[in-house]
Amino acid sequence: MQVIAGGIVVGVILHGGTHLACDFPRISESDRSIFRQTIAAGFGYHRPTYAEILATTEVASGIAMVVLMGVAFSLATKWPRRRSPVLPVSIRRVTGYNTFWYSHHLFVLVYALLIIHSMFLFLTDKLMEKTVPLFSCLFPSLLILLCYCLLSRDSSLDFGDLPL
């Protein structure tokens, strides 16, 4: 699992870092004539500033995904999962396996943000290119639904017992 998390971290740094350090400054500081000839249509023929690019839905959803994944990965490490008897009871309730379980439910929000993120892509109008994340989210979502359905079939467990 640490290898998967590490791979995701590297991918996020490369993807987000490239946009923040390379793409967005090049767009905001491009020559007006080159901007008009190349990508102006994708921005409504208005060359945005760096701050205007950061204020878009696509960037906001990307940053929100990174924050939520950071929280989920942090809570899934071994330190929050240990049950320390010195912690107050209210905090101890959400430590241990519950921390791991609840933190992974944040990925439902990450999936939703991924769909929002892809639907507001700057330089593409093709629906197929914008819906790829929708299909990549569909399979894990179906697996989660299947898991809940199989758990609910067990006579000793019902949805009220699941730590949602």
Secondary structure, DSSP 8 states (H G I E B T S, - for coil): -HHHHHHHHHHHHHHHHHIIIIIHHHHHTS-HHHHHHHTGGGGTT----HHHHHTSHHHHHHHHHHHHHHHHHHHTSHHHHS--TTS-HHHHTTSTHHHHHHHHTHHHHHHHHHHHHHHT-SS---HHHHSHHHHHHHHHHHHHHHHHHHHHHSTT--GGGS--
